[in-house]
Amino acid sequence: KYFYQHYLSYFVLMNKRKDKRDTDNNSNSDNKISKKKKKIILKKNQKKNNSEVNMKRKERENDNNNNNNYNNKQVKIKKTKIKFNTAGPSRQDKHFYLDPASMDCYKEEGLNFDNVLELIGDEKYFVIYGPRQSMKTSFIKRVRVFLNEEEEEEEFKCVVASVEGIQRNEEEVDVVTKIVNRISEAAISQCNDIFPEEFIDNLSPKKIQQILSSLLCRWSSKIMKEEGKKLVVIFDEFDCLSGGPLLYVLGELRSYYDQRPDNYPSSIILCGMRDLQEYKDDHGKPIGSGSPFNIKDCSIRTLNFTMKDVRDLFKQYEDEYGNNVSDEVLEKIFEWTQGQPWLVNKIGRSIMEKHDKDENIDISEGLIDRIVQEIIISRVTHIDSLGTLLKDDRLRDLFTRMVTKENLDEIDENTLSLASDLGLITITNNNKKAISNPIYQHIIPRFLALQNTSASNIIVRKLPDYSKYMTEEGDIDMDKALRDFFLLCKENLGMITTNSPFKEALPHILLQFYLDKFSNSSGQTRREYALGDDKVDLVVDFSKLENPQCFPIEIKICTTTGRRNNNRKLDIGSEVIKQIVGYVNRLNHSKNRGWVVVFDFHKKPLKDTDDNFIYFKNITTDDGIEIFCYVFHVESASNNSSNNNNNN
């Protein structure tokens, strides 16, 4: 406004000067303009200037009135809703919150709150680990709050320091210095203790090499002498460290272990996604039993929600917003997620978002199925992290075998333990292994296929809508869909299997990816990966259509070591027939049909194989169930597409 007023004054002044110059010029031009005309011109200019000044004055007055109205107006900031948490630690004031101290899943085994407190009371050093976004940080923060504020005897002082974000390629001393700074910040914010900060300020440069152990010694001694308390330090995201810095820090932490609790922390807890032996060395390999942190008492893994936990979480949602979530819907959520905390919260968050857009939306089992399909094809951090994990050769080999139902005898126990610790598989008491929940069962084959960019691009680019295969009677022609897939393989298989790390499993995985994309718009693909169960590989489910129908499909791989009878005819085997017949009988909309797809890797195809390298046989059982058997000769297809590519 100050600038505006002065600019306006300047503008009026310059106009007056211009008018004066104009009048002077006019008077000097041989007196052609009379004095009367001069006065008229001056009056016109004056009126013009006065009108502009008045207009600007009115604009300023209006601006002032508007500012006064804005200042007098009460501005209300919309209150943040209580929501399901899908990022970071849960907060009771912002999220629907399950107290780790009373959660049902921690009452009997695993990360039992009382057991953790007992370990701390016994002055143990231990590890808490679990999959990404499985409430690890929420749990350790709850432990800190209990020790600092709720513990009756006030025996402990606890801090939680995060190691996240510290670069792995830094020098050891730099890493340790940053960790000490994190401890200092945590001490101030969590305990209002400035000793670590003062210690850093007064530290001699000569002692920088042992800054971490020196701080923990001095601080523990001070707390014990002045407050009569034991120091407990919890390091969150500790497995972000690797290589030399990791080993250096572990060595520092165990330096004065024998002097606890008077002169060293009575308990140190390392928290991360992996157990200690899976921490990485400089070459990205697990350190195994070679860790200098050999004072670890035990390792405790986080657990998934139980059905009761899911009910308790959504009960808070019902109480907050008054939206009823039926038991059937909760069971459907648990069926899809198997209690994985992030997946449960993500589904809850999606329900809230859809209800905000449409208050009349029905929270039904069908809505949950649609939300799950959205999660499967999304690229949120949690889903993308699964793809990152599958870059590990051990995990990729494991899941390739699981997806194709190969024998897992060659997989070592450490790999199985790693996959279980990361929340990717479950291992039952009778040693059955399965991918941990149906959502992961959909996502993992996608990532295995997407690792072969050529293959996934070909399928995505050439995949038609399922309606192309709809007959006049409203049935989906699955046989035509399968033959189109085989035609894709005939044209491109040689290119996409080149340099593939799992050549024999790739057609199997690509078929699952193809059917998944095929059914995505109006159906879904259900997978069965529990090894040793009498279940088919997958069911393409279009039960939501006006003419509901389901397609059970068993996929087999016939390698050069597989059995084949001498007359080189198809031998599906009575066990496979019995298995798929049993599954057809259990499906509501199978229409007494089942499919068997065999990928044949023998050098020579079966007799009567057609020009598209497909052998077909229709089997009808005594019960009237039709089984459509397809054998696709992979070797011929690979050679054919390779020759075409070379010619091109």
C-alpha positions, 0 to 999 in steps of 0.5 A: 500500500505504501508503494501504491500511494507513492506511485499514484502521487508520482503518476499524478505529478508526472501528468501535471508536468506533461500537461505543463509541457504541452501548454508551453509548446502550444503557447510557443507555436505561433499562438495558434491555440487561443487562451480559451482553448488552453483553459479547456484543455487544462480543465479536461486534464484536471478532471481526468486526473481527479477522476483517476485519483478518486478511483484509486482512493475508492479502491484503497478504501475497498481494500481496507474494508476487505482486510478489516473483514478478513481480520475480523473473520474467524478462520477455522482449520478443519480438524484432522480425522482419526484414520487408519495408519499406513505410514510411520509409527501409529499415534493414539491422537491421530490413528486407530490404535491397538496398544502393543501391551494388550494386543491379542497376537502378543499374548502367547508367543513372539513379541510378548510385551511382558517377555520383553520387559522381563528381558530388560529386567534381566539386563539382556541384549537382544534383537526385535525384527519383523517385516516392513510396516508391522508395528515394530517402531510402535512397539518399541516406542510403547516400551519406552513410554512404559519404562519412562512413565508407567513403570512403578519402581521407576528403575529405568531411563529409556531412549529410542534412537533411529539409525535410518538415513545414515549412509552406508558408504560413509567412514566408520567414525562419521557413522558413529558420530551421527549415531551419537548425535541421534542419541543426543537428540533423543535424550533431549526430546524423550527424557529432557536430558542434556548430558549427551549434548554436553558430552559431545561439546566437551569431547576431546578430538583424541577420543573421537574413535570411541565416542559411542562407547565413551558416551554410553559409559559416562551417561550410564554412570551418571544416571546410576549415581544421580538418579539410581536408574539403569539406562536402556538404549533401543536402536530403530532401523538398525539394519540400515547399516552394513559392511564396515560401519555396521561391524564397527558399531557392533564392536563399540556396543559390546565394548563394556558389556561386562560393566553394565548396569552401573557403567554401561546400558543395562539393556541394548535392543536392536530393531530392524527388518532382519535378524542379526545374522542377515545383516549385510557385509561390504559385499552385500552378503549376510554376516552370519555368525561372524558378528562381533555382537555375540552378546545377543541373548535372543531374537524376537519377531513381530507377529500379524494381527489375529482376527480379534485384533482386526475386530478391535481395530475396526470397532474403533472405526465404527465408534468414531464414525458410526459406520457398521462393518459386518462380521462377514466383511471383517472375515473377508479382510482377514482372509485377504490379509491374514492379519498383516498390519499394513494391509489391514490398515490400507483396506481400512483407509480405502474404506474411509476414502470411498465412504467420504466420496459416497456416504451411501456406499455399501461396506460389503465383501464385494467392496473389499474385493475391489479394494484388494484389486486396487492394492495389487496393481498399485505402486505404493511403497509397501508393495514396491518393497516386495519387488526390491526384496525379490531382487535377492537371488535366494528369494527369487529362486525360492518363489520361482519354485513355490509359484511353479510348485517345484520341490523345495528340498534344495532350498537351504533353511537360512533362505526359508528362515529369511523369507519367513522373517520378512513376512513373505511365507508361512511355515506350519508345524507340519512343515508346509510352506505357503506365501503368507497371504492371498494379496502377496500371492498375486503380487509376487508372480507379477514382480517375477514376471515384471523382472523380465521387461520384454515379457511383461511388455508383450503381454500388457501390449497385446492383451485384449479385454475378456469381452473378446472371448464372450460367446453369444450365450454369455460364456467366456471361451477360456480355450480361445484365451489360452490358445491366444497366450500360446500364440504369443509364446510362439512369436516371442518366447525365444526373445523373452527367455534369453538370459532369463534366470528362471527359464523353465519357470518363466512360461508358467509365471507368464501364464499366471500374469496373463490370466491375472491381467485377463481377469482384472477388469471384471473378475479375479484370479485366486492362487493356491501355493500351499505345497502339499495341499490338493489344490490347483494352481489358480482359479480364474473367477468371474462369479460377479458376472450376470452369468457367473463362471469359474475356471480351475486351471492346473499348470505343470512343467515337464522337463527333460528329466520328467517321465514320458511313456515310450509311445510319446502320448500325453500322460497327465496322470491319475493323481492330477485328474483326481485333484482337478476333479475334486476341485471342480466339484467344490467350485460353485460355478465351474460348470463341470469343467477344468483345465490342465496346462503343461509346458513341455521342455523335451527336445521333441514334441508329442505326436499330433502336436499342431503348427502352433506347437500345441497338443490338445486332448479332451478327457471326460470322467465317469462323473461327466466332468470335462478336462481340457488338456493342453501341452505346449512345446516350449523348445519348438516355440523358443527356436521359432521365435529366435529364428524370426528375431534373427531374420528381422 
